[in-house]
Protein backbone atom coordinates (compact mmCIF):
# COMPACT_ATOMS: atom_id res chain seq x y z
CA UNK A 1 0.00 0.00 0.00
CA UNK A 2 1.11 3.58 -0.51
CA UNK A 3 2.05 4.90 2.91
CA UNK A 4 3.31 8.23 1.65
CA UNK A 5 3.40 10.14 -1.62
CA UNK A 6 5.18 13.19 -3.02
CA UNK A 7 2.36 15.38 -4.29
CA UNK A 8 2.67 17.68 -7.28
CA UNK A 9 3.91 20.95 -5.77
CA UNK A 10 3.18 23.38 -8.64
CA UNK A 11 -0.56 23.88 -8.59
CA UNK A 12 -0.75 25.64 -11.98
CA UNK A 13 0.71 22.50 -13.51
CA UNK A 14 -1.76 20.47 -11.44
CA UNK A 15 -4.68 22.43 -12.91
CA UNK A 16 -3.28 22.45 -16.44
CA UNK A 17 -2.72 18.69 -16.58
CA UNK A 18 -6.24 17.88 -15.36
CA UNK A 19 -8.25 20.76 -16.82
CA UNK A 20 -9.52 21.57 -13.31
CA UNK A 21 -10.15 24.83 -11.49
CA UNK A 22 -9.43 25.38 -7.81
CA UNK A 23 -12.50 25.34 -5.58
CA UNK A 24 -11.21 28.42 -3.80
CA UNK A 25 -14.14 28.62 -1.35
CA UNK A 26 -13.45 25.07 -0.20
CA UNK A 27 -9.75 25.88 0.28
CA UNK A 28 -10.72 28.90 2.41
CA UNK A 29 -13.03 26.64 4.45
CA UNK A 30 -10.36 24.00 5.13
CA UNK A 31 -7.58 26.46 5.94
CA UNK A 32 -9.98 28.33 8.20
CA UNK A 33 -10.98 25.16 10.05
CA UNK A 34 -7.31 24.29 10.61
CA UNK A 35 -6.76 27.41 12.70
CA UNK A 36 -8.77 25.84 15.53
CA UNK A 37 -8.41 22.13 14.63
CA UNK A 38 -4.86 20.82 14.87
CA UNK A 39 -5.92 17.46 13.39
CA UNK A 40 -6.09 19.11 9.95
CA UNK A 41 -2.60 18.73 8.52
CA UNK A 42 -1.80 20.33 5.18
CA UNK A 43 1.59 19.98 3.44
CA UNK A 44 3.79 23.06 3.43
CA UNK A 45 4.09 22.67 -0.36
CA UNK A 46 0.36 23.42 -0.67
CA UNK A 47 0.65 26.41 1.68
CA UNK A 48 3.34 27.84 -0.60
CA UNK A 49 0.80 28.05 -3.43
CA UNK A 50 -0.45 31.17 -1.64
CA UNK A 51 2.86 32.86 -0.83
CA UNK A 52 2.08 35.55 -3.44
CA UNK A 53 -1.74 35.88 -3.33
CA UNK A 54 -3.40 37.38 -6.42
CA UNK A 55 -6.96 38.03 -5.25
CA UNK A 56 -9.04 38.52 -2.10
CA UNK A 57 -9.70 34.79 -1.60
CA UNK A 58 -6.01 33.91 -1.87
CA UNK A 59 -5.15 36.77 0.47
CA UNK A 60 -7.66 35.34 2.96
CA UNK A 61 -5.99 31.93 2.71
CA UNK A 62 -2.53 33.50 3.16
CA UNK A 63 -3.79 35.28 6.29
CA UNK A 64 -5.17 31.99 7.67
CA UNK A 65 -1.87 30.24 6.95
CA UNK A 66 0.11 32.98 8.73
CA UNK A 67 -2.28 32.83 11.69
CA UNK A 68 -1.89 29.08 11.99
CA UNK A 69 1.89 29.08 11.59
CA UNK A 70 2.42 31.90 14.09
CA UNK A 71 0.29 30.02 16.62
CA UNK A 72 2.25 26.82 16.05
CA UNK A 73 5.59 28.64 16.38
CA UNK A 74 4.47 30.16 19.70
CA UNK A 75 3.42 26.74 21.02
CA UNK A 76 6.71 25.15 20.01
CA UNK A 77 8.80 27.97 21.47
CA UNK A 78 6.93 27.56 24.75
CA UNK A 79 7.61 23.82 24.61
CA UNK A 80 11.34 24.40 24.08
CA UNK A 81 11.39 26.78 27.07
CA UNK A 82 9.59 24.25 29.28
CA UNK A 83 11.89 21.39 28.26
CA UNK A 84 15.04 23.50 28.77
CA UNK A 85 13.85 24.23 32.31
CA UNK A 86 13.19 20.52 32.85
CA UNK A 87 16.68 19.71 31.52
CA UNK A 88 18.33 22.29 33.80
CA UNK A 89 16.47 20.93 36.83
CA UNK A 90 17.52 17.37 35.99
CA UNK A 91 21.16 18.37 35.50
CA UNK A 92 21.22 20.18 38.87
CA UNK A 93 19.85 17.05 40.55
CA UNK A 94 22.38 14.84 38.80
CA UNK A 95 25.22 17.13 39.87
CA UNK A 96 24.29 16.90 43.54
CA UNK A 97 22.61 13.51 43.94
CA UNK A 98 22.37 11.32 40.82
CA UNK A 99 19.08 9.42 40.53
CA UNK A 100 17.53 7.21 37.89
CA UNK A 101 14.52 9.54 37.65
CA UNK A 102 16.73 12.59 37.04
CA UNK A 103 18.73 10.76 34.37
CA UNK A 104 15.50 9.74 32.61
CA UNK A 105 14.17 13.29 32.83
CA UNK A 106 17.43 14.56 31.32
CA UNK A 107 17.15 12.09 28.43
CA UNK A 108 13.52 12.90 27.66
CA UNK A 109 14.03 16.66 27.85
CA UNK A 110 17.07 16.53 25.57
CA UNK A 111 15.17 14.45 23.02
CA UNK A 112 12.12 16.71 23.06
CA UNK A 113 14.23 19.85 22.71
CA UNK A 114 15.94 18.45 19.62
CA UNK A 115 12.72 17.33 17.96
CA UNK A 116 10.88 20.55 18.77
CA UNK A 117 13.69 22.70 17.41
CA UNK A 118 13.61 20.64 14.19
CA UNK A 119 9.87 21.33 13.85
CA UNK A 120 10.49 25.04 14.50
CA UNK A 121 13.17 25.15 11.83
CA UNK A 122 10.76 23.57 9.32
CA UNK A 123 8.01 26.04 10.20
CA UNK A 124 10.31 29.02 9.83
CA UNK A 125 12.07 27.82 6.66
CA UNK A 126 11.86 30.25 3.76
CA UNK A 127 13.45 28.04 1.11
CA UNK A 128 11.20 25.20 -0.17
CA UNK A 129 12.28 21.64 0.56
CA UNK A 130 11.19 18.53 -1.41
CA UNK A 131 10.07 16.88 1.84
CA UNK A 132 7.39 19.55 2.20
CA UNK A 133 5.38 17.86 -0.56
CA UNK A 134 5.05 14.51 1.22
CA UNK A 135 1.66 13.46 2.50
CA UNK A 136 0.91 10.74 5.04
CA UNK A 137 -2.30 9.04 6.16
CA UNK A 138 -4.73 11.55 7.72
CA UNK A 139 -3.01 14.48 5.99
CA UNK A 140 -4.96 16.66 3.59
CA UNK A 141 -3.99 16.71 -0.08
CA UNK A 142 -5.41 18.21 -3.28
CA UNK A 143 -7.54 15.88 -5.39
CA UNK A 144 -9.40 16.49 -8.63
CA UNK A 145 -13.08 15.50 -8.91
CA UNK A 146 -15.90 16.10 -11.36
CA UNK A 147 -18.72 18.20 -9.87
CA UNK A 148 -21.44 18.33 -12.49
CA UNK A 149 -20.10 20.36 -15.41
CA UNK A 150 -17.13 21.59 -13.32
CA UNK A 151 -13.85 19.78 -12.82
CA UNK A 152 -12.47 21.04 -9.54
CA UNK A 153 -9.50 20.65 -7.23
CA UNK A 154 -10.36 20.34 -3.54
CA UNK A 155 -8.52 19.49 -0.34
CA UNK A 156 -9.41 16.09 1.07
CA UNK A 157 -8.14 13.92 3.89
CA UNK A 158 -5.99 10.96 2.88
CA UNK A 159 -7.95 8.34 4.81
CA UNK A 160 -11.44 7.63 3.53
CA UNK A 161 -14.51 7.59 5.77
CA UNK A 162 -17.51 6.30 3.85
CA UNK A 163 -20.96 7.89 4.24
CA UNK A 164 -22.87 6.41 7.16
CA UNK A 165 -19.76 5.20 9.00
CA UNK A 166 -19.14 6.27 12.60
CA UNK A 167 -16.13 8.52 13.15
CA UNK A 168 -14.37 5.81 15.19
CA UNK A 169 -13.87 3.83 11.96
CA UNK A 170 -10.71 5.95 11.49
CA UNK A 171 -9.15 4.22 14.51
CA UNK A 172 -10.76 0.82 13.98
CA UNK A 173 -9.54 0.51 10.38
CA UNK A 174 -6.33 2.55 10.10
CA UNK A 175 -5.58 1.34 6.57
CA UNK A 176 -8.45 3.14 4.84
CA UNK A 177 -6.09 5.48 3.02
CA UNK A 178 -5.79 2.76 0.37
CA UNK A 179 -8.52 0.84 -1.44
CA UNK A 180 -7.41 -2.57 -2.64
CA UNK A 181 -8.51 -3.27 -6.20
CA UNK A 182 -9.77 -6.72 -5.22
CA UNK A 183 -12.06 -5.07 -2.63
CA UNK A 184 -13.66 -2.50 -4.95
CA UNK A 185 -16.78 -4.63 -5.33
CA UNK A 186 -16.90 -5.37 -1.61
CA UNK A 187 -15.98 -2.79 1.03
CA UNK A 188 -15.73 0.03 -1.54
CA UNK A 189 -18.77 -0.86 -3.69
CA UNK A 190 -20.73 2.31 -2.73
CA UNK A 191 -17.90 4.50 -4.06
CA UNK A 192 -16.51 2.48 -6.96
CA UNK A 193 -18.30 3.56 -10.11
CA UNK A 194 -19.71 6.63 -8.39
CA UNK A 195 -17.11 8.78 -6.58
CA UNK A 196 -13.85 8.85 -8.51
CA UNK A 197 -10.93 11.26 -8.16
CA UNK A 198 -7.27 11.58 -9.03
CA UNK A 199 -4.30 12.79 -7.04
CA UNK A 200 -1.18 13.99 -8.85
CA UNK A 201 2.11 12.71 -7.46
CA UNK A 202 5.72 12.69 -8.60
CA UNK A 203 6.85 9.66 -6.60
CA UNK A 204 5.83 7.52 -3.64
CA UNK A 205 7.25 5.92 -0.51
CA UNK A 206 6.76 2.47 1.00
CA UNK A 207 7.79 0.76 4.21
CA UNK A 208 9.43 -2.63 3.66
CA UNK A 209 10.89 -5.22 5.99
CA UNK A 210 14.51 -6.06 5.30
CA UNK A 211 16.28 -8.54 7.55
CA UNK A 212 13.89 -7.81 10.40
CA UNK A 213 14.17 -4.03 10.25
CA UNK A 214 11.92 -1.45 8.63
CA UNK A 215 13.25 0.58 5.73
CA UNK A 216 11.54 3.37 3.78
CA UNK A 217 11.97 3.10 0.02
CA UNK A 218 11.41 6.04 -2.32
CA UNK A 219 10.05 4.90 -5.70
CA UNK A 220 10.57 7.25 -8.65
CA UNK A 221 9.11 6.67 -12.14
CA UNK A 222 11.55 6.65 -15.05
CA UNK A 223 11.12 8.49 -17.30
CA UNK A 224 10.04 11.08 -14.73
CA UNK A 225 6.51 12.34 -15.03
CA UNK A 226 3.36 13.18 -13.13
CA UNK A 227 1.39 10.17 -12.00
CA UNK A 228 -2.43 10.39 -12.14
CA UNK A 229 -3.32 8.27 -9.13
CA UNK A 230 -6.76 6.66 -9.27
CA UNK A 231 -8.71 7.40 -6.08
CA UNK A 232 -12.14 6.99 -4.53
CA UNK A 233 -13.59 9.80 -2.45
CA UNK A 234 -16.37 10.25 0.08
CA UNK A 235 -18.48 13.19 1.23
CA UNK A 236 -19.21 12.26 4.85
CA UNK A 237 -21.62 14.19 7.04
CA UNK A 238 -22.13 13.93 10.79
CA UNK A 239 -25.69 12.85 11.62
CA UNK A 240 -25.49 15.13 14.67
CA UNK A 241 -24.76 18.21 12.59
CA UNK A 242 -20.98 18.43 12.89
CA UNK A 243 -18.57 19.52 10.21
CA UNK A 244 -18.60 17.59 6.89
CA UNK A 245 -15.52 15.62 5.84
CA UNK A 246 -14.19 15.17 2.33
CA UNK A 247 -11.81 12.20 2.33
CA UNK A 248 -10.24 9.82 -0.16
CA UNK A 249 -8.33 6.60 -0.66
CA UNK A 250 -5.83 5.69 -3.38
CA UNK A 251 -6.57 2.46 -5.24
CA UNK A 252 -3.80 -0.15 -5.01
CA UNK A 253 -3.05 -3.32 -6.95
CA UNK A 254 -0.30 -5.85 -7.50
CA UNK A 255 3.03 -4.10 -8.20
CA UNK A 256 5.28 -4.40 -11.26
CA UNK A 257 8.25 -6.73 -11.01
CA UNK A 258 10.80 -4.09 -9.94
CA UNK A 259 8.62 -2.92 -7.01
CA UNK A 260 7.95 -6.50 -5.92
CA UNK A 261 11.68 -7.28 -6.12
CA UNK A 262 12.37 -4.32 -3.82
CA UNK A 263 10.17 -5.96 -1.20
CA UNK A 264 6.70 -4.44 -1.54
CA UNK A 265 3.53 -6.30 -2.54
CA UNK A 266 1.14 -3.41 -3.37
CA UNK A 267 1.29 -0.09 -5.16
CA UNK A 268 -0.88 2.80 -6.27
CA UNK A 269 -2.37 2.83 -9.80
CA UNK A 270 -1.38 5.58 -12.23
CA UNK A 271 -4.01 5.86 -14.96
CA UNK A 272 -3.26 7.09 -18.48
CA UNK A 273 -4.09 10.73 -19.31
CA UNK A 274 -6.39 9.62 -22.14
CA UNK A 275 -8.55 7.77 -19.60
CA UNK A 276 -8.92 10.72 -17.22
CA UNK A 277 -12.28 11.96 -18.53
CA UNK A 278 -13.87 8.52 -18.34
CA UNK A 279 -12.43 7.86 -14.88
CA UNK A 280 -13.75 11.11 -13.41
CA UNK A 281 -17.19 10.58 -15.01
CA UNK A 282 -18.09 6.99 -14.08
CA UNK A 283 -21.88 7.48 -13.94
CA UNK A 284 -23.66 5.36 -16.53
CA UNK A 285 -20.55 3.40 -17.44
CA UNK A 286 -20.20 -0.34 -16.70
CA UNK A 287 -17.87 -1.26 -13.87
CA UNK A 288 -16.00 -3.43 -16.36
CA UNK A 289 -14.93 -0.26 -18.17
CA UNK A 290 -13.64 1.21 -14.90
CA UNK A 291 -11.69 -1.98 -14.28
CA UNK A 292 -10.29 -1.76 -17.80
CA UNK A 293 -9.00 1.76 -17.06
CA UNK A 294 -7.33 0.51 -13.88
CA UNK A 295 -5.66 -2.27 -15.85
CA UNK A 296 -4.60 0.02 -18.70
CA UNK A 297 -2.25 2.00 -16.49
CA UNK A 298 0.90 4.02 -17.03
CA UNK A 299 3.86 1.66 -16.82
CA UNK A 300 7.19 3.43 -16.31
CA UNK A 301 10.10 1.68 -14.63
CA UNK A 302 10.13 2.46 -10.89
CA UNK A 303 13.61 3.04 -9.57
CA UNK A 304 14.02 3.20 -5.81
CA UNK A 305 16.34 4.61 -3.19
CA UNK A 306 16.61 3.78 0.49
CA UNK A 307 15.75 6.76 2.64
CA UNK A 308 17.97 7.71 5.57
CA UNK A 309 16.74 6.46 8.94
N, C-alpha and C positions, 0 to 999 in steps of 0.2 A: 504494500500500500504506500501511497505517497505521504510521508510524514511531513515534509516541508517542500516548498517550491519557491523559486525565484521569480516573482511576478514582473511583468513588463513595467518598467519604471517610467517610460515616456508616454504620458497619457494621450498626446496628440497622435502618436503612432498607434496606440491602442484603439482610438476612435477611427482612425483612417483604415486600419486593417479589418475592422468589423462593420464599418458603415454606421456606427452607433453615435448617439449624442449623450452627453452626460446628463443624468437626472439631477440637476443642481439642487433642487429643493430637497431631494432625498439625502444628498451629501450634507447639506446644512443640518438636516434633522439628526443624522448619525453623529456628526462632529459635535453638535450641541448636546446630545445625550451623553457623550463621553465626558463632558466637563464634570458631571456629577455621578458617573457610573464608570468606575475604574476597570470593570470587566470588559469594556469595549476597547479592544487593542487594535490599532491601525498602524500599518507599517510607516516608518518615517519617509520612505520613498513616495508614498501617496501624499503625505503632508507636503512634501516639496513641490507637488504640482501647483500649490497655491502660494509659493514664495513671492511671486510677482503678480498679485491679483489684477484682473483686467475689468472687473465690473463689481457692482454692489454685492452680489451673492458671493463671489469669490473673496471679496474683502471681508464679508461676514465670516466665512470659513476661516480665513487667515486669523481673524481676531479670536475665534474659538480655539484654534490651534495654539496661539500664543498664550491664551488664558490657561489652557490645559497644561502646557509645557512649563509655564512659570509656577503653577501650583505643584507640579511634580518635582521641579527643581527645589522648591522650598521644603517639601517633605523629605527629600533625600538629603539635603543639607542639614536638616534637623536630625535625621538619623545618623549621619556622620558625627555630628556633635555629641549625640547621646552615646554612641559606641566609643568615641575617643575618651569620654569621661569614664565609661565602664573599663576601658583598657588601662587608664591611668590608675584607677582604684585597684584593679587586679595587680598591677605591677608594684604598687606600694605595699600591698599585702604580701606579695611574693618576696619583696626585699626584706621584710621584717619577720615574717613567719610563713614560710611556704606551705600551701595547702593544695590538695587536689582540686577543690572547688575553684580556688583562685587561678590555678593553671588552666582549667577548663574555660573559665570566664575570659582569660587572656586570649586563648585560642579562638573562641567564638567571636569576640570583639574584633580581633585582627582580621578574621575572615570576612566579617560583615563590612568592615571599613573598606577593604579592598574591592569587594563586589559593588558596594554602593558608589564608590568613587568611579568605577568603570561605567555604571549606569549614568552617573552625572556627566561624565565625559561624552557619552553617546548623545545625551540630551542636548548638550551645549555645542556639539560639533557643527561647524559651518560647512565643511567640505563633505559632499556625499560619499557614502561608502557602499559597495555592492551588497554588504550584509543587510543594509536597511530595506532591501526589497524582499527579504525572506518572509514568508508567512508560515505559521504553525497552526495546528488545530486550535479552534476557538478564536483565532484572529479574524479580523475583517479584511476582505480583499475585494477589488472591483471585479464584477462579473457582467457579462452582456446578456440581456434577455430581450425577447420580443414582447412588447406591450401593445397589442392591437396593431395599428399601422406604424407605431414607433419602435425603433430598435434603440434600447437605452442601456447605459452603463450605470450600475448601482453598486453600493457597498453592501456586502452580505457576509455573514459569519461562516467561517470554514468549519462547520460541524452542523449537519442538517437535522432539524427537528421537524418532523412531519406534522401536518395539521391534525389536531385532535390528540396529540401526545401530551402527556404531562411533562412539566419542565424537568422533573428529575430524570427523564430519559437521558439527558446529557451526561449524568454521572453513571447511570446504569449501563449504558452502551457507549463507552468512550471512543469507539472506532467509527462513529457515524460521519466522519469527515470524508470517508471513501465509500462508494457504492460498488460492490462487486458485480461484475457483469452477469455472473451466473445467479445473482439474486434479484435482477431487475424485474423479473416476473413474480417475485415473491415479496420480500420486505418492501421493495421500492415500487411496487406495481401501481400505486396511486399517482406517482410522479413520472414514471417512465412512459413516454408517449404523450405527456401533458405539460410538464414543467421542465423545459430544457434550457440550459445556459452554456456559455463557454467562459473560461478563464484563460488569459494569455500569460504564458510563462516562458522564460528563457532556458531554464534548467530545473532540475529537481534533486531532492536529497532523500536518501533512504538509510535507515538503521539496519545493519547486518551483523550477524554473529560470526566472529572469526576467532577460532581457537578459544572459545569460552569468553571472549570479551566483545563488547559492543563497539562497532566502528561506524562512523557516518560517512557515506559515500556520496559524492557530488556527481550526478550524471549530466552530461552536456551533449546535446545533439550535434553531430557533424554530418553535413555542413551546418553551421550555426543558423538558427532561424527561430522565429516565434512559433511556439506550440499552441494550437487551439485546443485546449483541454475540454473534453466533453464532460458536462456537469448536469446534475439534477438540482432543482432549487425548490424551496418551500416558503410559503407565506403563512406563517403561524400567528395565531391570535389567541391571547389569553381569554378564557371564558369568563374571567372575573373582571375584565376591562383593563388589564395592564397594557404595557407597551407591546406593539406587534414586533415580530422578529422575522427578518429575511435571512435565510440560511441556505447553505448549499453543500453538496458532496461531489467530489470528483469521481468519475467512473473508472474502475480499474479492471485489468484483465491479465492474462498470462503475459509475461515479459518476452522480449526477443532474446535470442541466444546470448548476446554479450551481457545483458543485464542479469540473466539467470546465472551465467558463469561467474559474475561478480558476487553472487550470494543472495540475490533477492528474487522472490517468487511472484511478485505482483508489480504492476506499474500503471500509471495514468495513461489514458488514451488521447492521442493527438489526432483530431479529425482533419481531413483535407479541406483547404479553403473553398473548393468548389461544392462541398457538402454543407457549408455553413448555413445557407438559407433554409435548406430542408431540415437541418437539425434544430434550428431555432423556431421552426414552424411545424411542429409534429402533428397538430390537430388534423384529423381526417386522413392521416397516412397510416398504413398498416405497420404494426410493430416490427414486422420482418424487414421493412425498409429502414427503420431506425437501427436494427441490428446490422443490416448491410453497411450502413454508414460507419458504425463502430468497428466493423471488420476491415473496411476500406480506409485504413488509417495512414497517416504520414509514417514513413519508415526510415528515418535517418539511422546512422550508426551512433550508439550512445557510448561515448568515452566516459571514463570515470576517474576521479581523484579521491584519495583518502583525506578527509578533513582533519585538521589538527585537533587533538583532544582538548 
